[in-house]
Structure formats: C-alpha cells, structure tokens
C-alpha cells in the first residue's frame, strides 16, 4: 500500500475539483444542494445520486441500490438489548442502561468488492502440554484460564488413561509446530460515504445481505431521511484496502498462536452505492456513553460498544 517515503519527492499541488456549471439533477432537473461537496449528492426530489466523475464532471451514478428497513422501533430496541446482554458475563446490561437517542436513517455506503490473498507464517502450540506452555509464557488472564482448563482436562484424561494402562507414561511437553500458509478471501466491504460518521463504519467484517438489495427508489424509504455523502468511491477503495489488511491479519491469527509475518495483497474493484437503513442507538451504562449500530434490513448488529462484563 502506498509508496516508500521519499523526502525528495516533489510536492503535488492540491487543487479542489472545479464546481460544475449546472447544479441541476441530471435525472429530474431539480436543483441540487451539494452542501458537503459533490462526492455523493442525493437529489431531494427524485433520489438520484450525483457523483463527481473521474473527469471532474458531475454525473448520475447508476449503480445505486437500497435495502428495505424491516424493523419497527420496538424490534430494533429488542435486537439491541439482546446484543447488550449476550454472553455469560454480561447479564442485565440492557436493564441497567439508559437509552438515549434512537435514529433511523438511510446512510450511503460504498460497497467495495475486495479480494485478499495473504501469505503468513508463525507457530502453533499443539500437544498435551500446550495449555501449560501458554501459562508459562505469561499470557492474558483469559488465555491463562483457558490454558488452565485445558490443563485440567489433560490431567483428567491422563488419570482416566492411567486406570486402563497403569504403566503408560504421560507426556506433557508442549510442541511447537511451524505454520506457513496462504489465505484467500472475498469481501464486499461497506465503507460509509459520510465523512465524520466514523461510528457508522463497521470494522469487524460485517457485510450487508446484498442479495436482498433493490434499485434505489425514494418512494420506498417511507419518508426516512436519506443522507448525502462526501466520500468519493476512490477514497472508499483506499479504506477498503486497509480494512482488508486487518481482516487478513485477524484470519491468520485464528490459525496460529504466534503470527511472525504476513504479506497481504488486496485488490479492490469498482463497486456500487448502497443506501442502507441504519439504526443508531445511544445508551448510557453506569455513566459511560456507548452506542449500537443495527442493520434495519437483516436486524443484525453491525458494530457497537458494550461493557466487557457486568454481572449486576
Ligand atoms: Zn432528481
């Protein structure tokens, strides 16, 4: 990604793209109000999206889709509450939180088809003593607990085994296996088209269910606010590239205990623009402000914040 730092590289003058002569929607002729620039302007009359083309000319962007909102206010709150309470250490978070503002908006996302190839190497702990090995290396509390549990199981198995074969010698030496492998994955990475809407950007691998998309139709939004944006597709591709690095690294870490090196080769392709119905819920838990982001089409949580644990 990018070029190596070169202190002698000539400085490129940055000039803003020229504003178009006509500020009318090419689809219906209505006046456009490009409040935040022309990267992505939704016509308030017909819903057509005008983008700044490669040549600097404003044009109607054709690959413009939407997903239907299928959640009522009540079912959205219900889905958010269930997510808050998910996990044994997180009982009654929803019950002990104060709900703040809840908003539903059609938010523009650039859907960037991205293929990732990543070559990685590292080591993996295997064998009966793996749990002990993890403990000895001073890992996190959770890993220690997992290691201890594994160790207990190993001892139980050893005890069971020794009843059947009294003279069997139990080995508990940790073994380290070297792993060299390649990951190949495809994503349709959603990149939020509104600068400053960082909380609307899922960064943990969430993908919209694009098989349910329909061609954008303003009448199908039911009067819910449809947002314009200020992120061009080219910039979205750059963001998708960095997310692809992150996803590949995460995937590699699932396959080794110690990731030594990884080379990621992402390729992004021209995508489409999707207006997705997104529920944004703010809540307060013990004085801390947090949020939940919910896909109104599938009802699943796209991203959010919740306490690590809370038993009461
Ligand atoms: Zn229009």
Boltz pocket constraint, residues with backbone or C-beta under 6 A from the ligand:
constraints:
  - pocket:
      binder: B
      contacts: [[A, 25], [A, 26], [A, 27], [A, 28], [A, 29], [A, 30], [A, 43], [A, 44], [A, 45], [A, 46], [A, 47], [A, 48]]
      max_distance: 6.0
